[in-house]
């Protein structure tokens, strides 16, 4: 089993100096079932801090996503194109590693459950707004 960090290639940040990660061996990508992905779940700022504070994470080869679609996450707004929620990034990584197209049953099931969660969140937000909004007089 091989371990890689699911994290984009990042530009150097003078405030958070990081070691350059080792290259991801191509042979690892040929056997995705032998690859364990570590996914940092948090805001971009918090994930950078987690990476900075953990030398073991810095030493992992990184898997960066390619051809990143627009995110569907509605709880927080992305600050830049290509920023996805942790769930979306993990699902896209699985799709890329296993060669799934967007019509593959596993991909569709993952995204369907994600879309359902986002719709449920929006419904709860609407109910909350309706409760706290004062009645019109």
GIJOVEN-V937270 format. One record per residue. N is the residue number from 1. RES is the residue in three letters. PSI is psi in radians with two decimals (none if undefined). Layout:
N|RES|PSI, N|RES|PSI
//
This chain:
1|UNK|2.36, 2|UNK|2.59, 3|UNK|2.31, 4|UNK|2.69, 5|UNK|2.19, 6|UNK|1.78, 7|UNK|2.43, 8|UNK|2.75, 9|UNK|2.23, 10|UNK|2.59, 11|UNK|2.59, 12|UNK|2.41, 13|UNK|1.97, 14|UNK|-0.41, 15|UNK|-0.43, 16|UNK|1.35, 17|UNK|2.25, 18|UNK|2.65, 19|UNK|2.57, 20|UNK|2.30, 21|UNK|2.68, 22|UNK|2.73, 23|UNK|2.56, 24|UNK|2.03, 25|UNK|2.27, 26|UNK|-0.55, 27|UNK|-0.52, 28|UNK|-0.66, 29|UNK|-0.42, 30|UNK|-0.32, 31|UNK|1.25, 32|UNK|-0.45, 33|UNK|-0.27, 34|UNK|0.15, 35|UNK|2.18, 36|UNK|2.14, 37|UNK|2.30, 38|UNK|2.20, 39|UNK|2.15, 40|UNK|2.10, 41|UNK|1.95, 42|UNK|3.13, 43|UNK|2.88, 44|UNK|-0.76, 45|UNK|-0.78, 46|UNK|-0.63, 47|UNK|-0.67, 48|UNK|-0.70, 49|UNK|-0.72, 50|UNK|-0.76, 51|UNK|-0.79, 52|UNK|-0.69, 53|UNK|-0.11, 54|UNK|1.67, 55|UNK|-0.54, 56|UNK|-0.69, 57|UNK|-0.67, 58|UNK|-0.47, 59|UNK|-0.10, 60|UNK|2.47, 61|UNK|2.62, 62|UNK|2.45, 63|UNK|2.05, 64|UNK|2.53, 65|UNK|2.69, 66|UNK|2.73, 67|UNK|0.94, 68|UNK|2.14, 69|UNK|2.99, 70|UNK|2.47, 71|UNK|2.71, 72|UNK|0.00, 73|UNK|2.23, 74|UNK|-0.05, 75|UNK|-0.71, 76|UNK|2.71, 77|UNK|2.46, 78|UNK|2.51, 79|UNK|-0.21, 80|UNK|2.70, 81|UNK|2.56, 82|UNK|0.01, 83|UNK|2.15, 84|UNK|2.86, 85|UNK|2.86, 86|UNK|-0.72, 87|UNK|-0.83, 88|UNK|-0.74, 89|UNK|-0.76, 90|UNK|-0.73, 91|UNK|-0.74, 92|UNK|-0.66, 93|UNK|-0.78, 94|UNK|-0.76, 95|UNK|-0.76, 96|UNK|-0.71, 97|UNK|-0.66, 98|UNK|-0.01, 99|UNK|0.51, 100|UNK|2.42, 101|UNK|3.05, 102|UNK|-0.07, 103|UNK|0.08, 104|UNK|2.40, 105|UNK|-0.68, 106|UNK|-0.74, 107|UNK|-0.80, 108|UNK|-0.70, 109|UNK|-0.76, 110|UNK|-0.84, 111|UNK|-0.55, 112|UNK|-0.76, 113|UNK|-0.65, 114|UNK|-0.82, 115|UNK|-0.66, 116|UNK|-0.76, 117|UNK|-0.71, 118|UNK|-0.70, 119|UNK|-0.71, 120|UNK|-0.74, 121|UNK|-0.78, 122|UNK|-0.64, 123|UNK|-0.77, 124|UNK|-0.69, 125|UNK|-0.76, 126|UNK|-0.72, 127|UNK|-0.70, 128|UNK|-0.77, 129|UNK|-0.67, 130|UNK|-0.57, 131|UNK|-0.63, 132|UNK|-0.22, 133|UNK|2.22, 134|UNK|2.55, 135|UNK|2.56, 136|UNK|2.50, 137|UNK|none
//
